[in-house]
Amino acid sequence: MIPRTKVNYSLAGLARAAIVSEKDGQCRHELTRRLADRFETRHILLTGSGRGALYILLCALPQRRVLVPAYTCKAVIEAARLAGKEILYGESEECGFNMTPQALKGSLDQETILVATHQFGIPCDIHCMLEIARARGAFVIEDAAASLGSRIRGRLTGSFGDAAFFSFDSTKLVNVPLKAGFLLVRDPDVFRRCQDFVQSNCRPMPLLRKLHYLLLGAILIGLEQPSVYRLFHNIKFE
């Protein structure tokens, strides 16, 4: 069996993404409504990427430090550095990729943000992490970029912490023709600060960048054809 790239959109979807205006809010409104219903919250903010969602949130938070797993996506580190935060690293599981609750002890306080990552969609021990973080007054962000739809005891990942960010990148289970993500925030005041930051600092995607992502989307759709992927695989790895 030949492994293949899998996307959740068609050429028709790609064409619609090319012509939809940034000012056309109907699709954005509908997606926001569905996500809000799914996570039972009104505070959903659509973003250009999962990395962008984390960056926006970190810029809106006053805490100086961010505790992340020792094994994490580079996008998390980039977002924290761009937001001007000091980065701390917590040990990962011996036989896994998520951070251990033991790594939190001695690292959390009121000036620290915990990024609890559900790496590869595999839930971390969020209940234990939340208990430790709450006792120390730390703010908890769930990195649910790769875990949209994963559940812990029937409850969706991303619905436990103070906030969560998700990704619709082409490497994720649910993806879109252009890069995208969204932010979920529990506290209405923090959510308003995130909205204000976006209003003041974010601009529509430049045309050349949009065309770049549309081209990548077309390539991914093409690679879904077994004969095309076989040729691509042989050329790339011969």
Phi, psi and omega per residue, in radians:
M1 nan 2.372 -3.121
I2 -1.597 2.170 3.066
P3 -1.191 2.470 -3.082
R4 -2.347 2.623 2.969
T5 -1.219 2.442 -3.134
K6 -2.177 2.165 3.054
V7 -2.037 2.792 -3.063
N8 -1.783 0.335 -3.112
Y9 -2.391 2.839 -3.107
S10 -1.890 3.107 3.051
L11 -1.083 -0.597 3.094
A12 -1.118 -0.718 3.095
G13 -1.132 -0.661 3.108
L14 -1.120 -0.706 3.130
A15 -1.138 -0.701 3.121
R16 -1.117 -0.676 3.120
A17 -1.101 -0.511 -3.103
A18 -1.286 -0.489 -3.022
I19 -1.848 -0.264 -3.126
V20 -1.214 2.277 -3.123
S21 -1.398 2.609 3.060
E22 -1.052 -0.465 -3.096
K23 -1.470 -0.164 3.117
D24 -1.408 1.737 -3.014
G25 -1.571 0.017 -3.056
Q26 -1.100 -0.836 -3.125
C27 -1.159 -0.722 3.130
R28 -1.107 -0.735 3.138
H29 -1.102 -0.756 -3.126
E30 -1.141 -0.743 3.114
L31 -1.136 -0.748 3.117
T32 -1.057 -0.743 -3.134
R33 -1.096 -0.760 -3.118
R34 -1.159 -0.706 3.111
L35 -1.167 -0.697 3.116
A36 -1.096 -0.703 3.099
D37 -1.146 -0.719 -3.083
R38 -1.159 -0.695 -3.090
F39 -1.743 0.047 3.074
E40 0.966 0.881 3.084
T41 -2.611 2.651 3.103
R42 -1.614 -0.136 -2.969
H43 -1.774 1.317 3.095
I44 -2.040 2.260 3.136
L45 -2.181 2.050 3.086
L46 -1.306 2.451 -3.087
T47 -2.341 3.003 -3.125
G48 -1.294 -0.302 -3.130
S49 -2.983 2.941 3.023
G50 -1.147 -0.703 3.081
R51 -1.039 -0.747 3.107
G52 -1.121 -0.669 3.116
A53 -1.075 -0.779 3.121
L54 -1.142 -0.733 3.132
Y55 -1.049 -0.808 3.128
I56 -1.025 -0.812 -3.121
L57 -1.117 -0.790 -3.124
L58 -1.106 -0.640 3.103
C59 -1.165 -0.460 -3.118
A60 -1.510 -0.165 -3.096
L61 -1.792 2.473 -3.084
P62 -1.473 -0.276 -3.090
Q63 -1.041 2.546 -3.007
R64 -1.569 -0.457 -3.023
R65 -2.055 2.676 3.086
V66 -2.290 2.162 3.089
L67 -1.716 2.090 -3.107
V68 -2.156 2.793 3.065
P69 -1.121 2.589 3.087
A70 -1.074 -0.548 3.052
Y71 -1.840 1.912 -3.117
T72 -2.692 2.901 3.124
C73 -1.226 2.481 -3.139
K74 -1.077 -0.425 3.133
A75 -1.091 -0.576 3.118
V76 -1.152 -0.780 3.134
I77 -1.134 -0.745 3.139
E78 -1.071 -0.768 -3.139
A79 -1.083 -0.761 -3.129
A80 -1.143 -0.726 3.138
R81 -1.173 -0.741 3.126
L82 -1.107 -0.542 3.128
A83 -1.428 -0.031 3.077
G84 1.373 0.435 -3.117
K85 -1.640 2.612 2.976
E86 -1.395 2.333 -3.048
I87 -1.833 2.260 3.027
L88 -1.985 2.615 -3.112
Y89 -2.060 2.373 3.105
G90 -1.930 2.501 -3.105
E91 -1.055 2.514 3.079
S92 -1.582 2.896 3.110
E93 -1.044 2.621 -3.141
E94 -1.152 -0.644 -3.119
C95 -2.093 0.587 -3.136
G96 -2.776 -2.915 -3.050
F97 -2.091 -0.146 -3.129
N98 -1.524 2.776 3.110
M99 -1.276 2.529 3.122
T100 -1.501 2.550 3.064
P101 -1.023 -0.537 3.136
Q102 -1.091 -0.473 -3.125
A103 -1.221 -0.280 -3.092
L104 -1.399 -0.506 -3.036
K105 -1.158 2.226 -3.115
G106 1.543 -0.095 -3.090
S107 -1.989 -0.232 -3.047
L108 -1.865 2.462 2.986
D109 -2.742 -2.971 -3.089
Q110 -1.201 -0.251 3.128
E111 -1.731 0.224 -3.052
T112 -2.125 2.449 3.028
I113 -1.856 2.236 3.079
L114 -1.680 2.184 3.002
V115 -1.752 1.823 -3.132
A116 -1.624 1.826 -3.003
T117 -1.629 2.319 2.984
H118 -1.708 1.367 -2.972
Q119 -1.130 2.322 -3.131
F120 1.021 0.396 -3.135
G121 1.444 0.041 3.126
I122 -1.579 2.039 -3.058
P123 -1.070 2.437 3.026
C124 -1.469 3.088 3.127
D125 -1.404 1.229 -2.988
I126 -1.170 -0.579 -3.124
H127 -1.095 -0.826 3.140
C128 -1.164 -0.706 3.121
M129 -1.095 -0.737 3.129
L130 -1.108 -0.708 3.141
E131 -1.057 -0.774 3.129
I132 -1.180 -0.769 -3.110
A133 -1.133 -0.737 -3.137
R134 -1.096 -0.694 -3.129
A135 -1.132 -0.431 -3.088
R136 -1.874 0.027 3.074
G137 1.326 0.381 -3.119
A138 -1.498 2.606 3.067
F139 -1.493 2.349 -3.050
V140 -1.981 2.121 3.038
I141 -1.940 2.210 3.033
E142 -1.534 2.179 2.993
D143 -1.511 1.626 -3.126
A144 -1.865 0.453 -3.082
A145 -0.950 -0.657 -3.092
A146 -1.906 0.208 -3.025
S147 -2.166 0.446 3.092
L148 -1.084 2.022 -3.118
G149 1.828 -0.326 3.082
S150 -1.181 2.577 -3.105
R151 -2.276 2.619 3.029
I152 -2.128 1.961 -3.087
R153 0.939 0.702 3.096
G154 1.482 -0.043 -3.100
R155 -1.897 2.398 -3.061
L156 -1.170 2.391 2.978
T157 -1.100 2.512 -3.054
G158 1.737 -0.188 -3.104
S159 -1.854 0.167 -3.083
F160 -1.733 -0.766 -3.014
G161 -1.410 -2.991 3.087
D162 -1.284 -0.432 3.133
A163 -2.809 2.927 3.107
A164 -2.696 2.667 3.043
F165 -2.259 2.599 -3.041
F166 -2.302 2.802 -3.122
S167 -2.263 2.477 3.012
F168 -1.942 0.473 -3.134
D169 -1.116 2.809 -3.100
S170 -1.112 -0.274 3.112
T171 -1.508 -0.074 -3.077
K172 -1.710 2.887 -3.096
L173 -1.112 -0.688 3.069
V174 -1.935 2.043 -3.060
N175 -2.367 2.863 -3.083
V176 -2.269 2.830 -3.115
P177 -0.989 -0.674 3.079
L178 -1.854 2.725 3.105
K179 -1.047 2.515 -3.132
A180 -2.860 2.939 3.083
G181 -2.936 -3.064 3.037
F182 -2.696 2.788 -3.076
L183 -2.081 2.384 3.083
L184 -2.081 2.187 -3.088
V185 -2.279 2.358 -3.117
R186 -1.461 -0.759 -3.056
D187 -1.391 2.113 -3.111
P188 -1.075 -0.567 3.123
D189 -1.181 -0.750 3.087
V190 -1.122 -0.684 3.134
F191 -1.089 -0.740 3.112
R192 -1.115 -0.648 3.100
R193 -1.132 -0.650 3.090
C194 -1.133 -0.757 3.109
Q195 -1.080 -0.749 3.136
D196 -1.107 -0.684 3.131
F197 -1.115 -0.758 3.124
V198 -1.100 -0.755 -3.121
Q199 -1.068 -0.626 -3.057
S200 -1.541 -0.465 -2.939
N201 -2.114 -0.248 -3.058
C202 -1.810 2.533 3.141
R203 -2.239 2.781 3.087
P204 -1.021 2.666 -3.134
M205 -1.090 2.273 3.099
P206 -1.039 2.639 -3.068
L207 -1.034 -0.780 -3.113
L208 -1.099 -0.674 3.096
R209 -1.158 -0.691 3.114
K210 -1.093 -0.773 3.113
L211 -1.110 -0.643 3.116
H212 -1.044 -0.834 -3.120
Y213 -1.224 -0.600 3.086
L214 -1.128 -0.673 3.094
L215 -1.134 -0.760 3.101
L216 -1.072 -0.687 3.109
G217 -1.079 -0.729 3.116
A218 -1.117 -0.666 3.112
I219 -1.132 -0.740 3.130
L220 -1.106 -0.701 3.090
I221 -1.096 -0.732 3.119
G222 -1.091 -0.650 -3.118
L223 -1.215 -0.224 3.095
E224 -1.244 -0.306 3.100
Q225 -1.342 2.136 -3.054
P226 -0.913 -0.756 -3.104
S227 -1.143 -0.683 3.133
V228 -1.188 -0.746 -3.131
Y229 -1.149 -0.654 3.110
R230 -1.058 -0.777 3.118
L231 -1.107 -0.810 3.121
F232 -1.027 -0.787 -3.117
H233 -1.082 -0.786 -3.105
N234 -1.157 -0.708 -3.141
I235 -1.171 -0.733 -3.040
K236 -1.243 -0.650 -2.979
F237 -1.937 0.021 -3.084
E238 -1.080 nan nan
